[in-house]
Amino acid sequence: MERIKVNTAPIEGQKPGTSGLRKKTHVFMGPHYLENFIQAIWNGIGGAEGKTFVLGGDGRYFNDRAAQVILRMAAASGARKVIIGKNALLSTPAASNLIRKRQTDGGIIMSASHNPGGPDEDFGVKFNTPNGGPAPEEVTNRIFEATKEITSYDIIETQDIDLSALGTTVLAGMEIEVVDSVADYAELMESLFDFGKIRSLFAGGFTMRFDAMHAVTGPYATEILENSLGAAKGTVINGTPSPDFGGGHPDPNPIWAKPLVDLMMSADAPDFAAASDGDGDRNMILGRGVYVTPSDSLAVLAANAHLAPGYARGLAGVARSMPTSGAVDLVAKAKGIGCYETPTGWKFFGNLLDAGKATLCGEESAGTGSDHVREKDGLWAVLLWLNMLAESGKSVKEMLADHWRTYGRNYYSRHDYEAVDSGIANAMMDVLRGQLADLPSQAFPAGTVAMADEFAYDDPVDGSRSEGQGIRVVFENGSRIVYRLSGTGTVGATLRVYLEAYEDDPAKLDADAETALADIIATADQIAGIRERTGREAPDVKT
């Protein structure tokens, strides 16, 4: 065992995005790439010496090797302790819980979330701060600056640490504690929900299917749903984590989880279904014959959260990302609680949660969560839905119908144009910016434009300002279009177009969403010239 200093040089492009640094796996496996970024994290947070960290990942390809590198670098940098999930596995919400429960100095999560995994696919690393949430921009900016100044990193040369057995070992004076990846998280869930009521639901013949998509949520869902709550064996499918997610795309939406959607629209559908993503922080909810959009799910959860013991006290407030539909805003208004609109990225919710201004948060990209951790949490959302169904005695379809009758319906869809040439995508956004002042009062198939701007966010807690967060076009009838370039892809640019139309006529609450949004879709292309500029006849993904 030897501590060595390795000379290195800055590597371009190591700027963390909305959720850490994501690149192709072979890039992370290249000489010094991972090591440079980990050293930049240490440098950006004032060093690792004497600190305690949580470490884990979603099990994608290179997860196990990266964990060994990070452990050796932490030891070489003088860290006091690393708490790591068995076999280096931890869902993102479970890692957030451990950071908070153990009061550590933060954690490193190895994941590219919903992106595919494998030698030719994606890998990612992000740092979460002591509150359990993703590092805010002020921290990621320091880390990025450190990547541009790095000249060396320290590492221990040693045999691999056995991460397959629970217990404690010591590496160069640093304690390594291997913990059960599921136990602490399962305990937290039982403190929030009425497990007895949910057990009775399953005991009464309620049926469910949970697709873990060959990702990290499988062991969590199996332990909680089948072993603890009594759901039938086989309720959890694709429940064994795989380095390449079974060759699939672990993104819980109607495109990548199509077999589950097809099942729920068939005559053999169970009562309820859900899916989660690569690292367990996203979710998709379905009932028999109905798909629940993430925006609607957030709104229904906000309206009914009091049915679960952990939220019986009521909600302090709610928060949503700007592209998420305004459905939850209507619930907040009716309940007389605060409603906050933030940029995309869970890190923006952290201050609101810490300050007690919000209890529930959500993003249209299938992420919902609460103040129990500082990450979105897929299985948490599933359990809250189960608790609500058990208490109300209603089906998913009935809960949605009741909600729309009470608050109206926000028809909503997101169109993704993936791997667009970055130059073309940025040029299109520049042209859109140039039109903002002239769009108000113009008439389009969707209606007359009332307001057009580029969203900027002023944090009500710390006063920080985040600009350039997406272009909004709002119409006099309440319809809305949002254009945004995503920061989660690894090739080119992903153009996301968010489309929304509000309807409160009881006779029009059950329309086909594509039909209800037809004028908005046509207008979005007319304003931005998407087909003309990108050459795409249609989006790659619709959710």
N, C-alpha and C positions, 0 to 999 in steps of 0.2 A: 504494500500500500504506500503510495507516494503522492504528495501534493505537488502539482506542477503548474507553471504559468505558461500559457500558450500565446504567442504573439499572433495578432490578427489585424485586420483592417476593416473599416466600415464597409457594409454591403448595402447597396442602394435598395430602396423600396420597402424597408422594414417599418413602415408607418402603420400603427394599429388603426383598424377601421371601427365601425360601430360596436363590434364585439371581438376585439383582439386582432391579431395578425393571422390572416389566412392566405395560404399559397398552395400550389400543387405539392403533393407529398415529396416528390423527388427534389423539389427546391429546399424544403426543410431538411432533407437528408444530405444535402450538399455540404462540402467542407465549411465548417465554422458557422453555418447559417443558424441552426438552432442555438448553438452555444453563444453566438454574438447577441441574439435576442434575449436570452436568459440573463446574460451579464448586463445587458441594457436595462432589464427590469430591476436587477439589484441596484445598479447605479441610479436609476430613476427614482427609487423609493428611499434613497439614502443608505443603501447597503443592506446586506442580509445578516450581518453579524449579530448574534444574540437573539435573533427573531425566530418565531414559530410560524410555520406555513402549513396549509392543507394542499395536497397534490392529488389529482385524479383526472381521468378522462373518459371518453365515451367508447374506448376499445377499438377505435378505427386503426387501420394499418399504420404502424410506426409508433403507436401509443406506448407499447411496452418498452421499446428501445429509448424513446424520448424520456420516459420516466426515469430510467437508469441514469441518463445523462444529467437530468435536472437534480436528482438526488446527489450525485457526485459533485456537481457544481455548488449546490447548497452547502454541503459539508466543507468544501474547499473555501467557501466564503464566510465560514464561521457561524452558520445558522445553528440555533440551539436545538430545534426539533422540526421534523416534517411528519405530519399525520397523513397517511396515504391509504386509499381504499385497497382492499384485497385485489391482487392482480392489476393494480393501478387503475381500477374502475371506480368511477363516481359519476352519477348523473350531475348535471350542472346545479339543479336545485338542492341536491343532497350535499354537494360541496359547499354551497352557500350556507346551508344549515350548519355544517360542521365548523365553518369559519366563525359563525356567530356563537354557536354553543360552546366552543372551546376558547373563544375570545383570542383568536390568533391574530397575527400581523398581516393576514391576507392569505391568498391562495393562488395557485397556478392551475388552470383548467386546460387540458389538452383536448380540443374539439374544434371541428368546423361546423358544429350544430347540424343543420338539415342537409348540408352538402354531402355528395357521395364520398365514399372512402375507398382506399385501395392504392396500390403503387402508382397508378396513373391518375388518381383522383386528388382529393383535397385533405389538407391537414391544417390545424390551427392551434394557437396558444394565446391565452389571455390571462391577465392578472386581475384578480378581484381584491378589493380593499377590505380592511377590517370589518366594515359593516356587512360584508358578504356580497356586495354588489360589484358589477363591472367597474373598472377604474374610470373615473370621470375624465373629461378632456384635459383638465389641468395635469393629471397624472400621466395620461397617455402621451401628452405633448413632451413631458420630461423624459419619458422612455424613448420616444422617437429622437429627441435631441441626443440622448445617450448613444443611440445606434450610429449616429453620424460622427461620434468622437472616440469610439472604442479603439483601443490599441492592443488589449490583451484580455484574457479571461483565465480564471483559476479553476482547476478540476482535480479530483482525486483519481488516480489510476488504481483500480481494484477490480475484483470479481463482481459479477452482478449480485445484487441484493435479492434474497428470496422474498418475493412479494405474494407468494401463494398461501402462506400460513399466517394466521393472526398472531400478534405479539410484538415485542420490541427488540430491536437490535441497535447497535451503535456503529456508526461509520465516522472515523476520524474525529471522535468526540461529539458527533451529532446524533441525537436519538431519532430513530425511525420507528414509528408506531404504525403497524398495519392493522387496519380496523375493518369490521364488517361493513360493507358498502351500503347495506340496506337498513340495518337495525335502527340507527339514530333517526333516519328519515321516517321509517314506519311509526316510530314512537311519536314523532311530531304530528303525523297525520291523525293518529288516534286521539291526540289532544284537541284537534280542531273539529272532528266530525263525530256524529253519533254512529259508531260502528255497530252497536246493537240494533239500531233501526235499519241499517243497511243489511245486516245479517238476516233480519226478518224479511226484508224485501226479497233476497235471494231464496230464502227458505220457502217463500210463498210461490215460487215458480218463475220469478223474474229471470229473464235470460239476457245474456250479454256476450259481446265479442270484443276483445281488446287486441289490436294489432301493434305489437312492439317494433315491427319493421326491422327485425334482426339487430336491434340497437340496445342501448344500455338500459332502457326502462324495463326490459323483459324480466329480470330478476325482481325488481321492485313490484311490478304488477302481479307477478305470480305469487309473491309472498303476501301482499296485501289483499288482492282480490280473491285469489283461490284459497290460500292457506288460512288467512285471518278472517275474511268476510264470508267465506263459504260459497263463492261462485263455483260453478261446476268445473271440474278438471277439463282443460282444453279451452276454457274461456279465453286465456291468453294464447295468441298464436304468434309465430315468428319470435319467440321469447328468448332465444339464445343469442347473445351479442356475437356479431361476426365482424372481422376486420374490414370486410368490404360490404357489410350490411346485406349479405346474401345476394350480392350483385345488383341490389336495388338502389333506389334514391330515397333516403330516410326522411322524407318531407311529408308530414301528414296533411295532404290535401286531396281533392277528388281526382287529381291526375295520377299522383304517385301511389295513392292507396285505392286505386280503382276497384280491385277485387272486393274490398270491404264495402265500398259504396254500392257496387252491384248487388252484393248480398243484402244490404239494407233496403234496396228498392225491389227486392224479389218477394215472392210469396212465402219464402222460408226465413224471412228476416227475424232475428231476435228482437227483444224489446229495445235494446240500447246497444250502441257501439261507439268505440273511440279508438284513436290511434295516437302515437307519440313519435317524436323524431329521434335523430341520432343521439343527442345528449340529454333527452328527456325534458326539455323546457318548453316544447310546443305541444299542441293538442288539436285533434279534430273530433267533433261531436256529431253523432248521427242518431236519429230515432228511426223507428220503422216507417219507411217511406219518406223520410225528410233529412236533409243535410242542414246543419246549423252553421251559418257563416260565423267566423270568429268575432265580427263586430256584434252580431246578434247575441252570440254566446256571452260576451262581456256584459251586454245590457241585461240579459235575463239573469245572469249571476248577481249583478248589482241589485236588481229588483227583488231577488229572493234569497240573498245570502243569509238573512236573519233566520232562515229555517235550520241552519247548521249551528251547533252550540258555540263554535269559535267566533261566530259573527252575530250572535243573538243580541249583543249590545248595540247593534247598528253600525253604520259606516261613517267614518269621519269625513270621507270624501272619496271621489273616484278620479282617475286620470286615464287618458288615452293618448296614443301617438296621433299626431296631426292627420296622417292619412286614414286613420280608422274612422268608420262612419260615426255620425253624431247620435246614434241610437242611445248610447249611455248618457249623453247630455240630457236627454228628455227624462230619463229616470232620476238623474241628480236634481233636476229642476223640480220634479214632482215631490221628491223627498226633502227638498230644502237643504241639500248638502253641496259642498264645493265640487267643481268639475274643472280639471286642468288639462290643457292641450299642450303636449310636449313634442319635441322632435322624435324621430324614430331612433330607437336604441334604448334598451332597458335602463342604462345608466342614468338617463334623465329622470326616471322615477325615484331614484334613490333618495334624493333630498326631500321629496314630498313625503315618502314613507317614513324616513327618519324623523321628520318634523311633525309627524302625526297629522298631516294635512290630507292624506289619502290612505284608504285601507285596501281598495281594489284597484288594479291597473291592468291595462290590456293594449295589445297591438293587433292590427288587422292581419298580421302575418302569423296567426294561430298561436300567439303568446298571451296568456293571462296569468295573473298571480295576485298575491296579497302581501300584507306586511309580515307574514310568517317567515319569509326569507327575502332576499333582495335580488331575486332572479324570477323570471317567468317559470311556471311550474306546470308541466303537462298533466301529471298524474293527480296533482292537487285539484285541478279543474275538473277532472273526471270524477273524483270523489265528492266534490261539491255538487255536481250534477246528480250523482247517485243519492246524496243526502236530500236534495230538493225533491227528487222523484219519490223517495221513500216517505217523506213528510207530507207531500201534497196529494199523493195517490194518483197523479196525472201522468200521462205519457209525454214524451218529448214534443210530439206534434201538438198536443193540447196546451202545453206550456207556452209554446211559440204562438199559437193562435190567440191565447188569452193575452199575451204580452202585446201583440200587434193591435188587438182591439182596444187596449188601454192606452198605448203610447203612439200608435201609428207604426208604419213600417218603413225602414230605410233600405230600399233596394240597393244592392251594393255588389261590386265585382272589382277584381284587380287583374289587369292584363300585363303580363311580363314578356318583354322582348329581350331574350338572353343573348349574351356574347355579341352585342352590337359593337361595331368598331368604336373605340373610345373617342376618336376625333369627331366622328359623325354624331355620336350621342351628345358630346359637349357642345358642338356647334348648334345642334337643334335646341338645346337648353338656352344657349346664348340668344338665339333668335326669339325664343319665347320671352326671355327677359325684356328684350327690346319692344315687345308688343304690349307689355303689361299696362302701360299708361293709356293705350288706345282701346283696349278691349271693353272697358265699362260702357254700357249703353248699346253695344253692338248686339244684333239679333242673330241667333243660330237656331238650328233645329231643337236644341235643348232649352231654348228660351233666351231671354235678354240677360246679358252679363251685368251683375250688380257690383262685383268687386273682383280684382285680380291683383295678386301680389306674390312676393317670394317670402315664405314664412320665416320669421325670426322669433326666437324664444328668449324671454327674460325670466330667469329662474327666480321664483318668488321667495326662495329661502336664502340663497347666497348672492343674488343680484347678478350672476354671470349671464352673459348673452351669447347665444349661438345663432349664427346667421347662415343663409344659404341652405335652408332645410327643406326645400321643395317648393314648387310653383303651384299656387292655388287659383282656380277660376271658379267663382261662385255666382250662381244665377239667381234672379229675383224670385223664382219659384222654389228655392231651397236646394235645387240640384247642385252638384259640385263635381269638378274634375281636379285631380292633383297629378302633377308630373314630378317624378323623382328618379334620380340615378341611385341605385342601391350600392351599398358598400360591402356586401357579403359574397359577391362572386369572386372568382379567381382568374377569369379570362374575359378580356374586353370589358364592356359595361352592360349592366342590366338596367333597362329602362322599365320602370314600373308606372303604370297609368291606373289611377284609382277613380272609380266611377260610382256616383251615388245619386239616387233620386228618392225624395221623401213622398210618402203617400199616406193620407189619413182617411180616405174614403173607404168605409167598411166594405163596399162592393168591389174594391180593387186591391184588397190585401192578399189575395191568393193568386196573383198573376205570375206567369213565368218570368223569372228575373231577367233573362236575356231580352225578352220582349219589352219589359218595363224600362230597360236601360238602352233601348235601341237608339233613341235620339241623342242620348249622352255619348254613346260610343261613336256615332257619326260625327258629333261635334268635336270630340277629343282629337280625332284624326284631322278634321278640317282646320282646327286651330294650330296644331303642331306640325302637320304635314308628315305624319309618321311613315305612311306607306312610301311617299315620294322620297323621303330622306334616307330611310333605312332599307328600302327595297323589300320589306316584309309585308306580305298580304294579310297576315294574321299574327297574333301573339303566339309565343311558344307555349305559354301556360296561362290558363284562366282559372281563377279561384274566386 
